[in-house]
């Protein structure tokens, strides 16, 4: 776990209940919740107001329900999610969760508010033939400090296909649902550490017969990503070029600490990875730009390293490139609202790695 905002506050044994800081005057209780449903948690405080709350076991939210927690501090040590298979034919949108804290929120496990996936019409699925996936739920966290060391997920469920012609049998894909919104607001600092990730991904449209693109359903829309604090820090969580980015980052003033892998121009750089001027690109960051604007990114690394910095659209068309033979690089481009990639390439034939920082201005 990243120690950017300190470790988790200590708690008592599972199930411990004590008064919060207002204990003598009837303040909200301090709780170490051993796990269970949101109704089990409500049994401890009907208004879901707590002092220091630790989620020590999985917390199951009801699909489609809006839940509001008000706490002095919160530590999430176990997964928060609907607690059911996303293919199980419930067909309700993901739950929505808002967390308001006067102190720190530490998220050491996933909060997964994803929607349900659709199922294909079939005699094998009687009564379970809803083609359309459902929207992801919204997640909003407001606190003094927020440490994200687990995934925050508001993705839309994937849609499936339905019969559109009986003879000859032909399937058409259903349109995909939308991702939920994700908003983090801190009065002091936000740290996205190792294991932390933000996902607002849209639901995919269903495939048609034989992969015919004309029969494919349209993808849904991604949710909105809003992260705001006087200080925002993050670490690299993606998989060095040949793997998809591990998080989505908002374009807002922040500093990301990254490191290249040891795979520059190596055999792992196979089909599907990205090159710049014959050089294998190690690190790929997906950024979410909320409005039409000019975005500027700076990179700083060791003085003896040759790093390249690139900005690309979702089709990996390069919009701006700084390929100087230094580790001090900057790219800037006027873009419309949408998702883009910041890419870092390390020019070296030596199997080593270098650390660097990315700064969004």
C-alpha positions in Angstrom: 0.0 0.0 0.0 1.2 3.5 -0.8 2.0 5.5 2.3 1.3 8.8 0.6 -1.3 9.8 3.2 -0.2 7.4 5.9 -1.4 3.9 6.8 -4.9 2.8 7.8 -6.0 4.0 11.3 -6.1 1.2 13.8 -9.4 -0.3 14.8 -10.7 -2.7 17.4 -11.8 -6.3 16.8 -14.5 -6.9 14.2 -17.8 -5.7 15.4 -16.4 -3.3 18.0 -18.8 -0.3 18.6 -17.7 2.7 20.5 -18.7 6.4 20.6 -17.1 8.8 18.2 -15.3 12.0 19.1 -18.6 13.3 20.4 -19.1 10.2 22.6 -19.8 11.9 25.9 -22.4 14.1 24.2 -23.9 11.3 22.2 -21.7 11.5 19.1 -21.9 9.0 16.2 -20.4 5.5 17.0 -17.0 4.2 16.0 -17.5 1.0 14.1 -15.4 -1.9 12.8 -17.8 -3.5 10.5 -17.1 -7.3 10.0 -19.0 -7.5 6.7 -22.6 -8.0 5.6 -25.3 -6.1 3.8 -26.0 -2.4 3.8 -29.0 -3.2 6.0 -26.7 -4.8 8.5 -24.7 -1.6 8.6 -28.0 0.4 9.0 -28.8 -1.7 12.0 -25.8 -0.1 13.7 -26.8 3.4 12.7 -30.1 3.9 10.9 -29.0 7.2 9.4 -25.6 5.7 8.3 -23.7 8.3 10.3 -20.6 7.1 12.1 -17.5 8.3 13.8 -14.5 6.3 12.6 -15.8 3.6 10.4 -13.7 0.6 9.2 -15.1 -1.8 6.6 -13.3 -5.0 7.6 -15.4 -7.4 5.6 -17.2 -7.2 2.3 -20.1 -4.7 2.3 -23.0 -5.6 -0.1 -25.0 -2.8 -1.6 -28.4 -3.2 -3.1 -28.4 -2.8 -7.0 -30.0 0.4 -8.0 -30.1 1.9 -4.5 -28.5 5.3 -3.6 -26.5 5.1 -0.3 -25.1 8.0 1.6 -22.4 7.5 4.3 -21.5 10.4 6.7 -18.4 9.7 8.8 -15.6 11.3 10.7 -13.2 9.0 8.9 -13.5 5.9 6.8 -11.1 3.0 6.1 -12.2 0.4 3.4 -10.2 -2.8 3.9 -12.7 -5.1 2.1 -14.6 -4.8 -1.2 -17.8 -2.7 -1.4 -20.0 -4.0 -4.2 -23.5 -5.4 -5.0 -22.4 -8.9 -4.0 -23.9 -10.8 -6.9 -22.8 -12.2 -10.3 -23.0 -9.4 -12.9 -24.6 -12.0 -15.3 -27.3 -13.1 -12.9 -30.4 -11.5 -14.6 -31.1 -8.9 -11.9 -30.9 -6.2 -14.6 -30.7 -3.3 -12.3 -28.2 -0.4 -12.5 -25.2 -0.4 -10.2 -25.7 1.1 -6.8 -24.7 4.7 -6.2 -22.6 5.7 -3.1 -21.7 9.0 -1.6 -19.2 9.3 1.2 -18.8 12.5 3.2 -16.0 12.6 5.8 -14.6 15.4 8.0 -11.3 13.6 8.2 -9.5 11.0 6.1 -10.8 8.4 3.7 -8.5 5.4 3.0 -9.5 3.0 0.3 -7.5 -0.2 0.5 -9.9 -2.4 -1.4 -12.2 -2.0 -4.5 -15.4 -0.1 -4.5 -17.2 -1.6 -7.5 -20.5 0.0 -8.6 -20.6 -1.6 -12.0 -23.8 -2.4 -13.8 -25.2 -5.8 -14.9 -24.2 -7.5 -18.1 -26.8 -8.4 -20.7 -27.6 -12.0 -21.7 -28.3 -13.4 -25.2 -31.8 -14.6 -26.0 -31.6 -18.4 -25.8 -33.8 -21.4 -24.9 -30.9 -22.1 -22.4 -31.7 -18.9 -20.6 -35.5 -18.9 -20.1 -36.5 -15.8 -18.2 -32.9 -14.5 -18.4 -32.8 -12.9 -21.8 -32.4 -9.2 -21.3 -30.0 -8.2 -24.0 -29.1 -4.8 -22.6 -26.6 -4.2 -19.9 -27.3 -1.6 -17.2 -25.6 1.6 -16.2 -22.9 1.8 -13.6 -23.6 3.6 -10.4 -22.2 7.0 -9.3 -19.5 7.3 -6.7 -18.8 10.6 -4.9 -16.3 11.0 -2.0 -15.7 14.2 -0.1 -13.1 14.4 2.7 -10.1 16.2 4.1 -7.7 13.7 2.6 -8.4 10.7 0.2 -6.0 7.8 -0.3 -6.9 5.5 -3.2 -5.1 2.1 -3.0 -7.9 0.0 -4.4 -10.0 0.3 -7.6 -12.9 2.7 -7.9 -15.1 1.3 -10.5 -18.3 2.8 -12.1 -18.3 0.9 -15.4 -21.4 0.1 -17.4 -22.3 -3.5 -17.9 -21.7 -5.1 -21.4 -24.7 -5.7 -23.6 -25.3 -8.9 -25.5 -27.2 -9.8 -28.7 -30.8 -10.6 -29.6 -32.6 -12.4 -32.5 -33.5 -9.9 -35.2 -34.3 -12.5 -37.9 -35.6 -16.1 -37.5 -34.8 -17.5 -40.9 -32.0 -17.5 -41.6 -31.2 -16.9 -37.9 -29.5 -13.6 -37.4 -28.5 -11.8 -34.2 -28.1 -8.0 -33.7 -26.2 -6.4 -30.9 -27.9 -4.3 -28.2 -26.6 -0.8 -27.4 -24.3 -0.5 -24.4 -25.2 1.3 -21.2 -23.3 4.2 -19.7 -20.6 4.3 -17.0 -21.4 6.1 -13.7 -19.8 9.4 -12.6 -16.8 9.4 -10.3 -16.1 12.5 -8.2 -13.3 12.9 -5.6 -13.0 16.1 -3.6 -10.5 16.7 -0.8 -9.8 19.9 1.1 -6.1 18.9 1.6 -4.8 16.1 -0.6 -5.6 13.1 -2.8 -3.1 10.3 -3.3 -3.6 7.5 -5.9 -1.1 4.9 -4.8 -0.1 1.4 -5.8 -3.2 -0.6 -6.4 -5.3 2.5 -6.8 -7.2 2.9 -10.1 -10.1 4.9 -11.5 -12.5 3.4 -14.0 -15.6 5.2 -15.6 -15.7 3.0 -18.6 -18.8 2.8 -20.8 -20.7 -0.4 -21.4 -19.8 -2.1 -24.7 -22.5 -2.7 -27.4 -23.3 -6.3 -28.1 -21.8 -8.1 -31.1 -23.9 -9.1 -34.1 -23.9 -12.3 -36.1 -20.5 -13.3 -37.4 -19.0 -10.1 -36.0 -20.7 -8.0 -38.7 -20.0 -4.4 -37.6 -23.3 -3.3 -39.2 -25.2 -5.4 -36.6 -23.1 -4.4 -33.6 -24.7 -2.3 -30.9 -23.4 1.2 -30.1 -21.2 1.6 -27.1 -22.6 3.6 -24.2 -21.0 6.8 -22.8 -18.3 6.9 -20.2 -19.1 8.6 -16.9 -17.7 11.9 -15.8 -14.4 11.9 -13.9 -13.8 14.8 -11.5 -10.9 14.8 -9.1 -10.1 18.0 -7.1 -7.7 18.9 -4.3 -4.9 21.4 -3.6 -2.4 18.5 -4.0 -3.0 15.4 -6.2 -0.3 12.7 -6.5 -0.4 9.4 -8.2 1.9 6.5 -9.2 2.1 4.6 -12.4 -0.4 1.7 -12.4 -0.4 0.6 -16.1 1.5 -2.3 -17.6 4.3 -0.9 -19.7 3.2 -0.6 -23.3 2.0 -4.0 -24.1 -0.8 -4.0 -21.5 -3.8 -1.7 -21.3 -3.6 1.3 -19.0 -4.5 0.4 -15.4 -6.3 3.6 -14.6 -7.9 6.7 -16.0 -6.6 10.0 -14.8 -8.4 13.3 -15.0 -6.7 16.2 -16.7 -6.3 18.4 -13.7 -3.2 19.8 -11.9 -1.4 16.7 -10.5 1.9 14.9 -10.3 2.4 11.2 -11.4 5.5 9.3 -10.4 6.3 6.7 -13.0 9.1 4.3 -14.1 9.9 2.6 -17.3 10.1 -1.1 -17.4 13.1 -3.1 -18.7 11.4 -4.0 -22.0 12.6 -1.3 -24.4 12.9 -2.8 -27.9 12.5 -6.2 -26.4 10.7 -9.3 -27.8 7.7 -8.5 -25.7 7.0 -5.6 -28.0 4.8 -7.6 -30.3 1.5 -6.9 -32.2 -0.7 -4.3 -30.7 1.9 -2.2 -28.9 2.9 1.3 -29.9 6.1 2.6 -31.3 7.5 6.1 -31.9 10.2 6.5 -34.5 11.0 2.7 -34.2 11.3 3.0 -30.4 9.0 0.9 -28.2 6.8 3.0 -26.0 6.9 1.7 -22.4 4.3 3.7 -20.5 0.8 4.7 -21.6 -1.5 6.8 -19.4 -5.2 7.4 -20.3 -6.4 10.9 -19.4 -9.9 12.3 -19.4 -10.3 15.9 -20.6 -13.7 17.3 -19.5 -13.9 20.3 -21.7 -12.4 21.8 -24.9 -9.1 23.2 -23.8 -5.3 23.3 -24.3 -3.6 20.6 -22.3 0.1 20.7 -21.2 2.1 17.9 -19.8 5.7 18.1 -18.5 8.1 15.2 -17.9 11.3 15.2 -15.8 13.7 12.3 -15.4 17.4 11.7 -14.7 19.8 14.1 -16.5 21.6 11.2 -18.3 18.4 9.6 -19.6 16.8 10.0 -23.1 13.0 10.1 -22.6 10.4 11.0 -25.2 7.0 12.4 -24.3 4.0 12.1 -26.6 0.3 13.0 -26.6 -2.1 11.0 -28.7 -5.8 10.6 -29.4 -7.7 7.3 -28.8 -6.6 6.0 -32.1 -2.9 6.7 -31.2 -2.6 9.5 -33.7 0.2 11.7 -32.2 -1.0 15.2 -31.5 2.2 16.5 -29.9 5.7 15.0 -29.6 8.8 16.1 -27.7 11.6 13.8 -28.8 14.6 15.7 -27.7 17.6 13.7 -26.4 17.0 14.7 -22.8 14.7 13.7 -19.9 13.2 17.1 -19.7 10.2 17.1 -22.1 6.9 19.0 -22.6 3.9 18.5 -24.9 0.9 20.8 -25.4 -2.1 20.7 -27.7 -5.6 22.2 -28.1 -8.1 19.4 -27.8 -11.8 18.8 -27.6 -13.4 17.1 -24.6 -12.7 13.3 -24.6 -10.2 10.6 -23.7 -6.5 10.9 -24.7 -3.2 9.1 -24.1 0.1 10.5 -22.6 2.9 8.2 -23.6 6.5 7.9 -22.3 9.3 6.2 -24.3 12.8 5.4 -22.9 15.4 5.3 -25.6 17.9 2.7 -24.4 19.3 -0.6 -25.5 20.3 -1.4 -22.0 18.0 -3.6 -19.9 17.4 -1.1 -17.1 14.7 1.3 -15.9 14.5 5.0 -15.0 12.1 6.9 -12.8 10.4 10.1 -13.8 7.5 12.4 -12.9 4.7 13.6 -15.1 3.1 16.9 -14.3 -0.3 18.0 -15.6 -0.4 21.8 -15.7 
